Amino acid sequence: MRKGLISVCLTTLALSATAPVFAEPTQADIDRGKELAFSRKDGNCLACHQMDDGKLAGNIGPELADMETRYPDREILFKRIWDETQFNPTTVMPPFGRHMILGKQEINRIVDYLYTL
């Protein structure tokens, strides 16, 4: 009996340690992500990046294009937006998540949008 319980616990622990499964975004999720990315008070991605049909785009950061090809692992792209200093300690990109500029759901919506580019 005890051995079976330990096996169930270990299986549950192993399953919970796997990468999160992301649901297919809706058009509303994608639209919200674009709104956040283009917003001068929220994501403000256009301050540094050229992308899509953005006006007055910056050129400090790389162009945001072919994002799903460049970042096939969605979690890596999420982490880069959450806190780019994990990957590049001298970056000028704000750590949007770590500094609570954007929440997890907002960053996920931005990733939903970026994956359309």
LINGI-V847507 format. One record per helix or strand of 3 or more residues. SS is the DSSP state (h for helix, s for strand). FROM is the first residue (numbers start at 1). TO is the last residue. If there is no record, write none. Layout:
BEGIN
SS & FROM & TO
SS & FROM & TO
END
This chain:
BEGIN
h & 2 & 16
h & 27 & 38
h & 45 & 47
h & 67 & 70
h & 74 & 82
h & 84 & 86
h & 104 & 114
END
